[in-house]
Amino acid sequence: MKFHKRSAYRVIYADPPWPEYGGGKVKRGADRHYPRMPIAAILRLGNSLQPHIDDDGCHLYLWVTNTHLANGLLVMDNWGFRYKTTITWVKDRFGLGQYYRGQTEHCLFGVRGRLPYRTTDDSKRAQGITAIHASRTAHSAKPGEMRTMIERVSHAPRLELFARSEADGWDVWGNEVRSDILIAA
């Protein structure tokens, strides 16, 4: 494993493996693709994150499924962030669901401390938008537009939790990548 000495992130970008379970005999949901985590384990991860968060402030981008929206708000609060807004990914086609077939996924945005937004070269706010229209690709893969928006709005250094691949300018942690930092899961 490669471990950086960096200890103070200003962005945490997380897509936890929420405990989703398919409703039928055939596995079609998350349980078919990767191991899921109990909510209690995702909550405990916040304790391990504390030493890695910048004291001046940090932005949290937390993906949630429709089923786990309330748990996402609980995780955000438990990790020490204040909810600010929701960014919605509107997909090109619907997916699985029970009463309703999902065509959206949500990323909760929260802040900790007083880290301001970034500014552009002409001193204007570097703002994002709350809707991303993008096609679905591989199971659970998020749109690249989200990472681009995070880089526009929020200061580095940045850490992606539960990462599936490396990205330039980001440290990563997860069981599908060579992690840059050590966090007790």
C-alpha positions as CSV (number, residue, x, y, z in Angstrom):
1,M,0.0,0.0,0.0
2,K,1.1,3.6,-0.6
3,F,0.4,6.0,2.2
4,H,0.7,9.7,1.9
5,K,1.7,11.8,4.9
6,R,-1.2,14.1,4.1
7,S,-3.5,14.3,7.1
8,A,-5.9,17.2,6.4
9,Y,-8.4,16.8,3.6
10,R,-10.7,19.6,2.6
11,V,-13.0,17.3,0.6
12,I,-14.4,13.9,1.4
13,Y,-16.2,12.2,-1.5
14,A,-17.9,9.0,-0.5
15,D,-20.1,6.3,-2.1
16,P,-20.7,3.9,0.8
17,P,-21.8,0.3,0.0
18,W,-25.2,0.8,1.6
19,P,-26.9,-2.4,2.7
20,E,-29.2,-2.7,-0.3
21,Y,-30.9,-6.1,-0.9
22,G,-32.8,-7.2,-3.9
23,G,-36.5,-8.0,-3.5
24,G,-36.7,-11.2,-5.5
25,K,-35.1,-14.6,-5.8
26,V,-32.6,-13.4,-8.4
27,K,-29.8,-11.1,-7.2
28,R,-30.0,-7.9,-9.3
29,G,-28.9,-5.2,-6.9
30,A,-25.8,-4.2,-5.0
31,D,-25.5,-7.5,-3.2
32,R,-24.7,-9.1,-6.6
33,H,-21.8,-6.7,-7.3
34,Y,-19.9,-6.0,-4.0
35,P,-20.0,-6.6,-0.2
36,R,-22.3,-4.1,1.6
37,M,-21.7,-2.5,5.0
38,P,-24.1,-2.2,7.8
39,I,-25.1,1.3,8.7
40,A,-23.4,1.0,12.1
41,A,-20.1,0.3,10.3
42,I,-20.5,3.3,8.0
43,L,-21.2,5.5,11.1
44,R,-18.1,4.2,12.9
45,L,-16.0,5.1,9.9
46,G,-16.5,8.7,10.9
47,N,-14.3,8.1,14.0
48,S,-11.4,7.0,11.8
49,L,-11.9,9.9,9.5
50,Q,-11.5,12.6,12.2
51,P,-7.7,12.9,12.1
52,H,-7.7,13.2,8.3
53,I,-10.1,16.2,8.2
54,D,-8.7,19.7,7.9
55,D,-9.3,21.7,11.1
56,D,-10.3,24.9,9.1
57,G,-13.1,23.1,7.3
58,C,-14.1,20.3,4.9
59,H,-16.8,19.6,2.4
60,L,-18.5,16.2,2.3
61,Y,-20.1,14.8,-0.8
62,L,-22.0,11.7,0.2
63,W,-23.9,9.5,-2.3
64,V,-27.1,7.9,-1.1
65,T,-29.6,5.6,-2.6
66,N,-33.2,6.6,-2.4
67,T,-33.7,3.8,0.2
68,H,-31.0,5.2,2.4
69,L,-31.6,9.0,2.2
70,A,-32.4,9.2,6.0
71,N,-29.3,7.1,6.8
72,G,-27.2,9.4,4.7
73,L,-28.3,12.4,6.7
74,L,-27.6,10.4,9.9
75,V,-24.1,9.5,8.6
76,M,-23.4,13.1,7.6
77,D,-24.3,14.4,11.1
78,N,-22.4,11.6,12.8
79,W,-19.3,12.4,10.8
80,G,-19.5,16.0,12.0
81,F,-21.0,17.7,8.9
82,R,-23.9,20.1,8.5
83,Y,-26.2,19.3,5.6
84,K,-26.4,22.1,2.9
85,T,-28.0,20.8,-0.2
86,T,-28.7,17.7,-2.4
87,I,-27.2,17.2,-5.9
88,T,-29.4,14.9,-8.0
89,W,-28.1,12.7,-10.8
90,V,-30.9,12.3,-13.4
91,K,-30.0,9.1,-15.3
92,D,-30.9,8.4,-19.0
93,R,-33.0,5.3,-18.1
94,F,-34.6,3.8,-15.0
95,G,-33.2,1.0,-12.9
96,L,-34.4,-1.2,-10.1
97,G,-37.0,-0.4,-7.6
98,Q,-40.0,-1.7,-5.7
99,Y,-42.9,0.8,-5.8
100,Y,-41.1,3.2,-8.1
101,R,-38.3,2.4,-10.6
102,G,-35.3,4.6,-9.8
103,Q,-34.0,7.1,-12.4
104,T,-32.3,9.4,-10.0
105,E,-29.5,9.1,-7.4
106,H,-28.6,11.7,-4.8
107,C,-25.4,13.2,-3.4
108,L,-25.8,15.0,-0.1
109,F,-23.5,18.0,0.3
110,G,-22.4,19.1,3.8
111,V,-19.8,21.3,5.4
112,R,-17.7,21.3,8.5
113,G,-16.0,24.4,9.8
114,R,-15.9,27.5,7.8
115,L,-14.2,26.4,4.5
116,P,-15.5,28.9,1.8
117,Y,-16.3,28.0,-1.7
118,R,-13.6,28.5,-4.3
119,T,-13.4,31.5,-6.6
120,T,-12.7,31.8,-10.3
121,D,-9.8,33.8,-11.7
122,D,-12.1,36.8,-12.0
123,S,-13.0,36.5,-8.3
124,K,-16.5,35.1,-8.8
125,R,-17.9,32.2,-6.9
126,A,-17.0,28.8,-8.4
127,Q,-20.5,27.3,-8.1
128,G,-22.0,24.0,-9.0
129,I,-25.5,23.0,-9.9
130,T,-27.9,20.7,-8.1
131,A,-28.8,18.5,-11.2
132,I,-26.6,16.4,-13.3
133,H,-28.0,14.8,-16.4
134,A,-25.8,11.9,-17.4
135,S,-26.0,8.3,-18.7
136,R,-25.7,5.3,-16.5
137,T,-22.6,3.2,-17.1
138,A,-21.3,0.3,-15.0
139,H,-23.2,-0.7,-11.8
140,S,-22.7,1.9,-9.1
141,A,-20.3,4.0,-11.2
142,K,-20.9,7.7,-10.7
143,P,-20.9,10.4,-13.5
144,G,-17.6,12.1,-14.2
145,E,-19.4,15.4,-14.2
146,M,-19.7,15.1,-10.4
147,R,-16.0,14.9,-9.8
148,T,-15.5,17.9,-12.2
149,M,-18.1,19.9,-10.2
150,I,-16.4,19.0,-6.9
151,E,-13.0,20.2,-8.2
152,R,-14.7,23.5,-9.4
153,V,-16.4,24.2,-6.1
154,S,-14.2,22.7,-3.3
155,H,-10.6,23.1,-2.3
156,A,-8.0,20.4,-2.4
157,P,-6.7,18.2,-1.0
158,R,-9.4,15.7,-1.8
159,L,-10.1,12.1,-0.6
160,E,-12.5,9.6,-2.2
161,L,-13.8,6.9,0.1
162,F,-14.9,3.6,-1.3
163,A,-13.1,4.5,-4.5
164,R,-13.2,2.1,-7.5
165,S,-10.2,3.6,-9.4
166,E,-7.6,6.3,-9.0
167,A,-8.1,9.8,-10.2
168,D,-5.5,12.6,-10.8
169,G,-5.4,15.1,-7.9
170,W,-7.3,12.8,-5.5
171,D,-6.2,10.4,-2.8
172,V,-8.3,7.2,-2.6
173,W,-9.3,4.6,-0.1
174,G,-11.3,1.4,-0.6
175,N,-11.1,-2.3,-1.2
176,E,-11.0,-1.9,-5.0
177,V,-7.9,0.4,-5.1
178,R,-4.5,0.8,-3.7
179,S,-5.3,3.1,-0.9
180,D,-3.4,6.3,-0.3
181,I,-4.2,6.5,3.4
182,L,-4.8,4.1,6.2
183,I,-8.3,4.3,7.7
184,A,-9.7,1.6,10.0
185,A,-13.0,0.5,8.5
